[in-house]
Amino acid sequence: MIPSGPKMQAQDAKEYMELIEQAIFEVEDLGAAIKFDEDYRGEMDGFVVKLEKHLQELKQSLDPAAPELTGKDLPFMDVVRETDIAFLPFKHLMLRINATNKLGYNSQGMNVRID
């Protein structure tokens, strides 16, 4: 279980888009690190490529000024949930993005717990 805090969802569209940008950066950084670690290269390469593709598609599909939230889990969540935090140190970020897409913005200061 990933601990949740008082602010799981993004407050607004701007923060949501920033979370997606941050996740793309983190995935690219993870991909660069894997290229130098032969033990994980084969196992993690496909995972990183798939995750980056999903995030880029998500970013491109959204209007930055008013991103449409679907109310559903994002396509990458099966992979994220199955991946140990040791291999995905920014898992909490992916959970926040999904929580925002699924539950909406946290503009009322509600505390939503995602397990």
Contact map, one row per residue, 1 for C-alpha under 8 A:
1110000000000000000000000000000000000000000000000000000000000000000000000000000000000000000000000000000000000000001
1111000000000000000000000000000000000000000000000000000000000000000000000000000000000000000100000000000000000000011
1111100000000000000000000000000000000000000000000000000000000000000000000000000000000000000000000000000000000000001
0111111100000000000000000000000000000000000000000000000000000000000000000000000000000000000000000000000000000001110
0011111100000000000000000000000000000000000000000000000000000000000000000000000000000000000000000000000000000010100
0001111100000000000000000000000000000000000000000000000000000000000000000000000000000000000000000000000000001111000
0001111111100000000000000000000000000000000000000000000000000000000000000000000000000000000000000000000001001111000
0001111111000000000000000000000000000000000000000000000000000000000000000000000000000000000000010011000001000011110
0000001111100000000000000000000000000000000000000000000000000000000000000000000000000000000000011011001111000001000
0000001111111011001000000000000000000000000000000000000000000000000000000000000000000000000000011001000011000000000
0000001011111011000000000000000000000000000000000000000000000000000000000000000000000000000000000000000011100000000
0000000001111111000000000000000000000000000000000000000000000000000000000000000000000000000000000000000011100000000
0000000001111111100000000000000000000000000000000000000000000001111000000000000000000000000000000000000010000000000
0000000000011111110000000000000000000000000000000000000000000001100000000000000000000000000000000000000000000000000
0000000001111111111000000000000000000000000000000000000000000000000000000000000000000000000000000000000000000000000
0000000001111111111100000000000000000000000000000000000000000000000000000000000000000000000000001001000000000000000
0000000000001111111110000000000000000000000000000000000000100001001000000000000000000000000000000000000000000000000
0000000000000111111111000000000000000000000000000000000000000000000000000000000000000000000000000000000000000000000
0000000001000011111111100000000000000000000000000000000000000000000000000000000000000000000010011000000000000000000
0000000000000001111111110000000000000000000000000000001000100000000000000000000000000000000000001000000000000000000
0000000000000000111111111000000000000000000000000000000000100000000000000000000000000000000000000000000000000000000
0000000000000000011111111100000000000000000000000000000000000000000000000000000000000000000000000000000000000000000
0000000000000000001111111110000000000000000000000000001000000000000000000000000000000000010011000000000000000000000
0000000000000000000111111111000000000000000000000001001100000000000000000000000000000000000000000000000000000000000
0000000000000000000011111111100000000000000000000000000000000000000000000000000000000000000000000000000000000000000
0000000000000000000001111111110000000000000000000000000000000000000000000000000000000000010000000000000000000000000
0000000000000000000000111111111000000000000000010011000000000000000000000000000000000000000000000000000000000000000
0000000000000000000000011111111100000000000000010001000000000000000000000000000000000000000000000000000000000000000
0000000000000000000000001111111110000000000000000000000000000000000000000000000000000000000000000000000000000000000
0000000000000000000000000111111111000000000000010000000000000000000000000000000000000000000000000000000000000000000
0000000000000000000000000011111111100000000010011000000000000000000000000000000000000000000000000000000000000000000
0000000000000000000000000001111111110000000000000000000000000000000000000000000000000000000000000000000000000000000
0000000000000000000000000000111111111000000000000000000000000000000000000000000000000000000000000000000000000000000
0000000000000000000000000000011111111101100110000000000000000000000000000000000000000000000000000000000000000000000
0000000000000000000000000000001111111100100000000000000000000000000000000000000000000000000000000000000000000000000
0000000000000000000000000000000111111100100000000000000000000000000000000000000000000000000000000000000000000000000
0000000000000000000000000000000011111111100000000000000000000000000000000000000000000000000000000000000000000000000
0000000000000000000000000000000001111111110000000000000000000000000000000000000000000000000000000000000000000000000
0000000000000000000000000000000000001111110000000000000000000000000000000000000000000000000000000000000000000000000
0000000000000000000000000000000001001111111110000000000000000000000000000000000000000000000000000000000000000000000
0000000000000000000000000000000001111111111110000000000000000000000000000000000000000000000000000000000000000000000
0000000000000000000000000000000000000111111111000000000000000000000000000000000000000000000000000000000000000000000
0000000000000000000000000000000000000001111111100000000000000000000000000000000000000000000000000000000000000000000
0000000000000000000000000000000001000001111111110000000000000000000000000000000000000000000000000000000000000000000
0000000000000000000000000000001001000001111111111000000000000000000000000000000000000000000000000000000000000000000
0000000000000000000000000000000000000000011111111100000000000000000000000000000000000000000000000000000000000000000
0000000000000000000000000000000000000000001111111110000000000000000000000000001000000000000000000000000000000000000
0000000000000000000000000011011000000000000111111111000000000000000000000000000000000000000000000000000000000000000
0000000000000000000000000000001000000000000011111111100000000000000000000000000000000000000000000000000000000000000
0000000000000000000000000000000000000000000001111111110000000000000000000000000000000000000000000000000000000000000
0000000000000000000000000010000000000000000000111111111000000000000000000001000000000000000000000000000000000000000
0000000000000000000000010011000000000000000000011111111100000000000000000000000000000000000000000000000000000000000
0000000000000000000000000000000000000000000000001111111110000000000000000000000000000000000000000000000000000000000
0000000000000000000000000000000000000000000000000111111111000000000000000011000000000000000000000000000000000000000
0000000000000000000100110000000000000000000000000011111111100000000000000000000000000000000000000000000000000000000
0000000000000000000000010000000000000000000000000001111111110000000000000000000000000000000000000000000000000000000
0000000000000000000000000000000000000000000000000000111111111000000000000000000000000000000000000000000000000000000
0000000000000000000000000000000000000000000000000000011111111100000000000000000000000000000000000000000000000000000
0000000000000000100110000000000000000000000000000000001111111100000000000000000000000000000000000000000000000000000
0000000000000000000000000000000000000000000000000000000111111110000000000000000000000000000000000000000000000000000
0000000000000000000000000000000000000000000000000000000011111110000000000000000000000000000000000000000000000000000
0000000000000000000000000000000000000000000000000000000001111111011100000000000000000000000000000000000000000000000
0000000000000000000000000000000000000000000000000000000000011111111100000000000000000000000000000000000000000000000
0000000000001100100000000000000000000000000000000000000000000111111000000000000000000000000000000000000000000000000
0000000000001100000000000000000000000000000000000000000000000011111000000000000000000000000000000000000000000000000
0000000000001000000000000000000000000000000000000000000000000111111100000000000000000000000000000000000000000000000
0000000000001000100000000000000000000000000000000000000000000111111110000000000000000000000000000000000000000000000
0000000000000000000000000000000000000000000000000000000000000110011111000000000000000000000000000000000000000000000
0000000000000000000000000000000000000000000000000000000000000000001111100000000000000000000000000001110100000000000
0000000000000000000000000000000000000000000000000000000000000000000111110000000000000000000000000000110000000000000
0000000000000000000000000000000000000000000000000000000000000000000011111000000000000000000000000000111100000000000
0000000000000000000000000000000000000000000000000000000000000000000001111100000000000000000000000000110000000000000
0000000000000000000000000000000000000000000000000000000000000000000000111110100000000000000000000110110000000000000
0000000000000000000000000000000000000000000000000000000000000000000000011111100000000000000000000100110000000000000
0000000000000000000000000000000000000000000000000000010000000000000000001111110000000000000000000000000000000000000
0000000000000000000000000000000000000000000000000010010000000000000000000111111100000000000000000000000000000000000
0000000000000000000000000000000000000000000000000000000000000000000000001111111110000000000001000100000000000000000
0000000000000000000000000000000000000000000000000000000000000000000000000011111111000000000000000000000000000000000
0000000000000000000000000000000000000000000000100000000000000000000000000001111111100000000000000000000000000000000
0000000000000000000000000000000000000000000000000000000000000000000000000001111111100001001001000000000000000000000
0000000000000000000000000000000000000000000000000000000000000000000000000000111111110000000000000000000000000000000
0000000000000000000000000000000000000000000000000000000000000000000000000000011111110000000000000000000000000000000
0000000000000000000000000000000000000000000000000000000000000000000000000000001111111011000000000000000000000000000
0000000000000000000000000000000000000000000000000000000000000000000000000000000011111111000000000000000000000000000
0000000000000000000000000000000000000000000000000000000000000000000000000000000000111111111000000000000000000000000
0000000000000000000000000000000000000000000000000000000000000000000000000000000000011111100000000000000000000000000
0000000000000000000000000000000000000000000000000000000000000000000000000000000000111111100000000000000000000000000
0000000000000000000000000000000000000000000000000000000000000000000000000000000100111111111000000000000000000000000
0000000000000000000000000000000000000000000000000000000000000000000000000000000000001111111100000000000000000000000
0000000000000000000000100100000000000000000000000000000000000000000000000000000000001001111111000000000000000000000
0000000000000000000000000000000000000000000000000000000000000000000000000000000100001001111111100000000000000000000
0100000000000000000000000000000000000000000000000000000000000000000000000000000000000000111111110000000000000000000
0000000000000000001000100000000000000000000000000000000000000000000000000000000000000000011111111000000000000000000
0000000000000000000000100000000000000000000000000000000000000000000000000000100100000000011111111100000000000000000
0000000000000000000000000000000000000000000000000000000000000000000000000000000000000000001111111110000000000000010
0000000111000000001000000000000000000000000000000000000000000000000000000000000000000000000111111111000000000000000
0000000011000001001100000000000000000000000000000000000000000000000000000000000000000000000011111111100000000000000
0000000000000000000000000000000000000000000000000000000000000000000000001100100000000000000001111111110000000000000
0000000110000000000000000000000000000000000000000000000000000000000000001000000000000000000000111111111100000000010
0000000111000001000000000000000000000000000000000000000000000000000010000000000000000000000000011111111111000000000
0000000000000000000000000000000000000000000000000000000000000000000011111100000000000000000000001111111100000000000
0000000000000000000000000000000000000000000000000000000000000000000011111100000000000000000000000111111100000000000
0000000010000000000000000000000000000000000000000000000000000000000000100000000000000000000000000011111110000000000
0000000010000000000000000000000000000000000000000000000000000000000010100000000000000000000000000011111111000000000
0000000011111000000000000000000000000000000000000000000000000000000000000000000000000000000000000001001111100000000
0000001111110000000000000000000000000000000000000000000000000000000000000000000000000000000000000001000111111110000
0000000000110000000000000000000000000000000000000000000000000000000000000000000000000000000000000000000011111100000
0000000000000000000000000000000000000000000000000000000000000000000000000000000000000000000000000000000001111100000
0000011000000000000000000000000000000000000000000000000000000000000000000000000000000000000000000000000001111110000
0000011000000000000000000000000000000000000000000000000000000000000000000000000000000000000000000000000001111111000
0000111100000000000000000000000000000000000000000000000000000000000000000000000000000000000000000000000001001111100
0001011110000000000000000000000000000000000000000000000000000000000000000000000000000000000000000000000000000111110
0001100100000000000000000000000000000000000000000000000000000000000000000000000000000000000000000000000000000011111
0101000100000000000000000000000000000000000000000000000000000000000000000000000000000000000000100010000000000001111
1110000000000000000000000000000000000000000000000000000000000000000000000000000000000000000000000000000000000000111
